[in-house]
């Protein structure tokens, strides 16, 4: 798996560097960016708009690729994603996510004597469909509305559960696979503020624990998420996001250490800059709250996204 992950990183970077530097003048700017789970959005929440849609009359669009990186106080995170558009209103996406667990394996070993892996991995397979176009149904105020199905596989949970003697099962992380369902609405507003802005809001039905990085609970909950984007200039955007989290994993203490704390909601603010008509770079500051044994309230993130 390590070799596969490394190969994906290399392919994504080579694709960006080797691609042509110009695009058809009619092509829209390379927005939106990618949500780290492998579909169009900001960093942690989707938009109803799709990246790099197929031109009118064409079946296939062109793919978009991205690499996202987050640096936390004790942990680190990487995601590599690709999306492909069909007929302008269907988006297929995939992302592989990795989290470095920092000092958690050491604390687990000190408290329990169990030696565990130092990382977690999850694969995301996504399909989203725009069921209502912006301004559709003869209503000028109608937002774009997208539904999504997201199949997720944590390929390390079974090993972790075995290393911990079945503790993951006992605490509620008893599934390696999970399916999420999303409903997202986005609307662009012009003329209210000096420059355009976009508001998105949505619902997510899921059993994921920390977005699937630590498995799935089987017990499902519906949560709220949303984002706002403001165009500071034609090329510079300011965005903010909020994502409610279901908190499905039981807390756990052992050996005097609080090894698993309650899951918290996420939020971030970020800036995105359109480098050219193919590439966007975004950076952000996030608050993720508790992730297993530590609070990650000071998170810095970076994403590079490229459209072919």
C-alpha positions as semicolon CSV with decimal commas, in nm:
position;residue;x (nm);y (nm);z (nm)
1;X;0,000;0,000;0,000
2;X;0,290;0,235;0,072
3;X;0,419;0,180;-0,283
4;X;0,073;0,250;-0,430
5;X;0,040;0,570;-0,226
6;X;0,386;0,689;-0,336
7;X;0,307;0,613;-0,701
8;X;-0,015;0,816;-0,683
9;X;0,180;1,111;-0,540
10;X;0,435;1,095;-0,821
11;X;0,173;1,060;-1,094
12;X;-0,025;1,358;-0,964
13;X;0,283;1,582;-0,949
14;X;0,414;1,471;-1,288
15;X;0,072;1,533;-1,445
16;X;0,063;1,888;-1,315
17;X;0,416;1,971;-1,425
18;X;0,394;1,810;-1,769
19;X;0,049;1,940;-1,871
20;X;0,013;2,216;-2,129
21;X;0,023;2,567;-1,990
22;X;-0,270;2,708;-2,188
23;X;-0,637;2,633;-2,202
24;X;-0,912;2,725;-2,440
25;X;-1,013;3,087;-2,377
26;X;-1,374;2,981;-2,334
27;X;-1,289;2,750;-2,043
28;X;-1,412;2,858;-1,701
29;X;-1,153;2,932;-1,430
30;X;-1,020;2,626;-1,241
31;X;-1,281;2,636;-0,965
32;X;-1,406;2,497;-0,738
33;X;-1,117;2,333;-0,560
34;X;-1,132;1,975;-0,432
35;X;-1,271;1,856;-0,104
36;X;-1,007;1,623;0,043
37;X;-1,246;1,326;0,010
38;X;-1,238;1,341;-0,370
39;X;-1,513;1,568;-0,502
40;X;-1,560;1,936;-0,582
41;X;-1,576;2,172;-0,287
42;X;-1,353;2,362;-0,048
43;X;-1,120;2,169;0,188
44;X;-1,367;1,979;0,408
45;X;-1,713;2,047;0,260
46;X;-1,859;2,015;-0,092
47;X;-2,020;2,265;-0,324
48;X;-2,300;2,183;-0,566
49;X;-2,079;2,316;-0,847
50;X;-1,847;2,073;-1,027
51;X;-1,485;2,118;-1,130
52;X;-1,394;2,110;-1,499
53;X;-1,741;2,014;-1,636
54;X;-1,780;1,865;-1,981
55;X;-1,845;2,120;-2,253
56;X;-2,198;2,140;-2,389
57;X;-2,259;1,855;-2,631
58;X;-1,962;1,650;-2,505
59;X;-1,992;1,330;-2,304
60;X;-1,663;1,333;-2,112
61;X;-1,504;1,629;-1,942
62;X;-1,135;1,642;-1,862
63;X;-0,999;1,517;-1,527
64;X;-0,887;1,732;-1,237
65;X;-0,623;1,624;-0,985
66;X;-0,520;1,765;-0,648
67;X;-0,287;1,712;-0,357
68;X;-0,383;1,836;-0,010
69;X;-0,162;1,850;0,298
70;X;-0,232;1,942;0,661
71;X;0,014;1,999;0,943
72;X;-0,124;1,956;1,295
73;X;0,036;1,989;1,636
74;X;0,090;1,614;1,677
75;X;-0,035;1,456;1,356
76;X;-0,013;1,508;0,980
77;X;-0,244;1,443;0,688
78;X;-0,227;1,400;0,310
79;X;-0,491;1,347;0,041
80;X;-0,460;1,288;-0,335
81;X;-0,776;1,318;-0,541
82;X;-0,899;1,297;-0,900
83;X;-1,241;1,389;-1,043
84;X;-1,396;1,329;-1,384
85;X;-1,711;1,490;-1,521
86;X;-1,975;1,329;-1,745
87;X;-2,228;1,530;-1,949
88;X;-2,172;1,834;-1,729
89;X;-2,394;1,716;-1,444
90;X;-2,234;1,392;-1,317
91;X;-1,909;1,384;-1,123
92;X;-1,700;1,076;-1,049
93;X;-1,426;1,110;-0,791
94;X;-1,165;0,917;-0,599
95;X;-0,932;1,013;-0,315
96;X;-0,680;0,830;-0,102
97;X;-0,627;0,982;0,243
98;X;-0,348;0,918;0,491
99;X;-0,313;1,039;0,848
100;X;0,007;1,013;1,050
101;X;-0,095;0,933;1,407
102;X;0,183;1,123;1,582
103;X;0,233;1,025;1,946
104;X;-0,087;0,816;1,971
105;X;0,082;0,478;1,901
106;X;0,343;0,557;2,168
107;X;0,078;0,650;2,424
108;X;-0,123;0,336;2,342
109;X;0,186;0,119;2,389
110;X;0,274;0,286;2,719
111;X;-0,082;0,245;2,849
112;X;-0,167;-0,101;2,716
113;X;0,152;-0,266;2,596
114;X;0,006;-0,302;2,244
115;X;0,217;-0,203;1,944
116;X;0,007;-0,047;1,664
117;X;0,057;0,107;1,320
118;X;0,162;0,471;1,297
119;X;-0,080;0,570;1,020
120;X;-0,437;0,535;0,899
121;X;-0,556;0,512;0,537
122;X;-0,897;0,546;0,373
123;X;-1,012;0,516;0,011
124;X;-1,306;0,725;-0,116
125;X;-1,516;0,640;-0,425
126;X;-1,770;0,910;-0,512
127;X;-2,052;0,975;-0,757
128;X;-2,248;1,300;-0,750
129;X;-2,531;1,422;-0,970
130;X;-2,662;1,775;-1,016
131;X;-3,037;1,725;-0,990
132;X;-3,128;2,094;-1,023
133;X;-2,922;2,350;-1,211
134;X;-2,885;2,700;-1,072
135;X;-3,186;2,902;-1,179
136;X;-3,368;2,585;-1,281
137;X;-3,737;2,503;-1,258
138;X;-3,805;2,851;-1,402
139;X;-3,699;3,006;-1,069
140;X;-3,425;3,267;-1,085
141;X;-3,354;3,225;-0,713
142;X;-3,313;2,845;-0,735
143;X;-2,968;2,723;-0,619
144;X;-2,781;2,440;-0,783
145;X;-2,863;2,117;-0,597
146;X;-2,642;1,808;-0,598
147;X;-2,685;1,463;-0,446
148;X;-2,395;1,230;-0,377
149;X;-2,313;0,873;-0,279
150;X;-1,971;0,810;-0,128
151;X;-1,832;0,462;-0,067
152;X;-1,541;0,458;0,178
153;X;-1,297;0,182;0,275
154;X;-1,054;0,196;0,566
155;X;-0,793;-0,065;0,481
156;X;-0,613;-0,050;0,817
157;X;-0,894;-0,085;1,070
158;X;-0,897;-0,467;1,071
159;X;-0,524;-0,473;1,148
160;X;-0,558;-0,206;1,417
161;X;-0,846;-0,393;1,580
162;X;-0,638;-0,712;1,588
163;X;-0,339;-0,527;1,735
164;X;-0,564;-0,388;2,010
165;X;-0,730;-0,721;2,087
166;X;-1,076;-0,620;1,959
167;X;-1,086;-0,281;2,130
168;X;-1,199;-0,101;1,813
169;X;-1,505;-0,325;1,793
170;X;-1,581;-0,269;2,161
171;X;-1,564;0,111;2,127
172;X;-1,790;0,123;1,822
173;X;-1,549;0,126;1,525
174;X;-1,662;-0,217;1,407
175;X;-1,687;-0,162;1,028
176;X;-1,407;-0,115;0,772
177;X;-1,654;0,002;0,505
178;X;-1,907;0,281;0,507
179;X;-2,137;0,468;0,269
180;X;-2,224;0,836;0,298
181;X;-2,508;1,026;0,133
182;X;-2,486;1,400;0,073
183;X;-2,726;1,672;-0,038
184;X;-2,570;2,009;-0,124
185;X;-2,712;2,339;-0,248
186;X;-2,502;2,630;-0,379
187;X;-2,600;2,977;-0,495
188;X;-2,392;3,262;-0,639
189;X;-2,500;3,614;-0,543
190;X;-2,411;3,918;-0,755
191;X;-2,485;4,284;-0,682
192;X;-2,541;4,252;-0,306
193;X;-2,177;4,306;-0,207
194;X;-1,911;4,484;-0,412
195;X;-1,802;4,149;-0,557
196;X;-1,975;3,811;-0,606
197;X;-2,003;3,557;-0,326
198;X;-2,120;3,196;-0,303
199;X;-2,311;3,026;-0,023
200;X;-2,340;2,647;0,008
201;X;-2,525;2,435;0,262
202;X;-2,582;2,064;0,287
203;X;-2,668;1,751;0,482
204;X;-2,458;1,438;0,523
205;X;-2,588;1,099;0,639
206;X;-2,296;0,886;0,754
207;X;-2,156;0,638;1,005
208;X;-1,794;0,756;0,959
209;X;-1,565;0,807;1,257
210;X;-1,336;1,105;1,197
211;X;-1,455;1,104;0,831
212;X;-1,365;0,734;0,803
213;X;-0,999;0,767;0,900
214;X;-1,073;0,555;1,207
215;X;-1,344;0,332;1,065
216;X;-1,722;0,324;1,068
217;X;-1,979;0,264;1,338
218;X;-2,278;0,111;1,160
219;X;-2,495;0,359;1,352
220;X;-2,589;0,644;1,118
221;X;-2,643;1,013;1,185
222;X;-2,732;1,314;0,971
223;X;-2,518;1,625;1,013
224;X;-2,504;1,979;0,871
225;X;-2,221;2,139;0,676
226;X;-2,174;2,458;0,478
227;X;-1,932;2,709;0,333
228;X;-1,909;3,066;0,206
229;X;-1,680;3,201;-0,066
230;X;-1,611;3,567;-0,146
231;X;-1,424;3,689;-0,454
232;X;-1,171;3,944;-0,324
233;X;-1,045;3,985;-0,682
234;X;-1,095;3,791;-1,005
235;X;-0,815;3,558;-0,896
236;X;-0,816;3,567;-0,516
237;X;-1,096;3,410;-0,308
238;X;-1,165;3,398;0,066
239;X;-1,361;3,102;0,202
240;X;-1,489;2,973;0,535
241;X;-1,628;2,628;0,619
242;X;-1,811;2,450;0,898
243;X;-1,872;2,077;0,928
244;X;-2,070;1,910;1,202
245;X;-1,927;1,576;1,321
246;X;-2,134;1,280;1,451
247;X;-1,903;1,165;1,738
248;X;-1,977;0,791;1,710
249;X;-1,668;0,649;1,884
250;X;-1,677;0,585;2,259
251;X;-1,416;0,763;2,469
252;X;-1,141;0,556;2,625
253;X;-0,880;0,594;2,899
254;X;-0,609;0,347;3,000
255;X;-0,296;0,363;3,212
256;X;-0,383;0,712;3,327
257;X;-0,399;0,842;2,969
258;X;-0,707;0,971;2,786
259;X;-0,645;0,782;2,460
260;X;-0,971;0,863;2,277
261;X;-1,154;1,191;2,333
262;X;-1,490;1,307;2,199
263;X;-1,499;1,402;1,831
264;X;-1,556;1,774;1,766
265;X;-1,699;1,977;1,479
266;X;-1,454;2,118;1,223
267;X;-1,414;2,468;1,081
268;X;-1,159;2,651;0,870
269;X;-1,084;2,970;0,681
270;X;-0,878;2,969;0,362
271;X;-0,753;3,168;0,067
272;X;-0,745;3,035;-0,289
273;X;-0,549;3,190;-0,573
274;X;-0,599;3,113;-0,942
275;X;-0,244;3,076;-1,073
276;X;-0,353;3,035;-1,435
277;X;-0,642;2,892;-1,634
278;X;-0,557;2,538;-1,520
279;X;-0,418;2,557;-1,169
280;X;-0,538;2,680;-0,830
281;X;-0,346;2,689;-0,503
282;X;-0,522;2,721;-0,167
283;X;-0,403;2,756;0,190
284;X;-0,601;2,754;0,511
285;X;-0,613;2,754;0,888
286;X;-0,839;2,498;1,058
287;X;-0,963;2,388;1,398
288;X;-1,026;2,012;1,418
289;X;-1,070;1,978;1,794
290;X;-0,999;1,634;1,940
291;X;-0,841;1,374;1,716
292;X;-0,801;1,062;1,931
293;X;-0,570;1,164;2,219
294;X;-0,486;1,527;2,138
295;X;-0,654;1,853;2,044
296;X;-0,566;1,983;1,698
297;X;-0,678;2,344;1,719
298;X;-0,390;2,489;1,517
299;X;-0,393;2,323;1,175
300;X;-0,237;2,463;0,859
301;X;-0,337;2,322;0,521
302;X;-0,229;2,353;0,159
303;X;-0,384;2,228;-0,166
304;X;-0,270;2,237;-0,527
305;X;-0,538;2,152;-0,787
306;X;-0,485;2,116;-1,159
307;X;-0,738;2,081;-1,442
308;X;-0,638;1,917;-1,770
